Amino acid sequence: MGLFNFKSKTKFYAPVKGKMVDLKDVSDEVFSSGAMGKGYAVLPEESAIYSPVKDEVSQLFPTKHAIGLQCGKMEILIHIGIDTVDLKGAPFETLVKVGDKVDNNSVLVKADFAQIKKAGKDPVTMVLITNSNDTVNDFTLLKNSNDAVDHEIEVAEVK
């Protein structure tokens, strides 16, 4: 991806099987306002959380509720659920380590969404480009709210 290659685009896939949710409709204002960056969300129907992009794992949170990926210059955060940091990692099993190369067929985390819901937490899973103001010229969602998606379905592209 060259500095002057303006035609390059990055494909983003759904991180989990479920239904698309517009980021502005997420129940936490930090995410819905766009303060954490451009992105999208999925209401999960299965436990496997996949990488939404092809690149590498850059950060694992001790509470296992979020994973950082480095994709070119983009810093991507996968945030599983709202306020799930409070659960101290209990409903999550991390399957990758920092430095692992991943793509949309790589399972990053298994999440017990029944346990998350039982704890009264919103299970919505978000994909955010946390440095999008510096790295994203054009963010295009390819799916609408309530569309059925999974890790094999491209849901957004970035130029």
Sequence and secondary structure as in RCSB ss.txt:
>XXXX:A:sequence
MGLFNFKSKTKFYAPVKGKMVDLKDVSDEVFSSGAMGKGYAVLPEESAIYSPVKDEVSQLFPTKHAIGLQCGKME
ILIHIGIDTVDLKGAPFETLVKVGDKVDNNSVLVKADFAQIKKAGKDPVTMVLITNSNDTVNDFTLLKNSNDAVD
HEIEVAEVK
>XXXX:A:secstr
  TT TT  EEEE SSSEEEE GGGSS HHHHTTTT EEEEEEESSSEEE SSSEEEEEE TTSSEEEEEETTEE
EEEEESSSGGGGTTTTEEE   TT EE TT EEEEE HHHHHHTT    EEEEETTHHHH S EEE S TT EE 
TTSEEEEE 
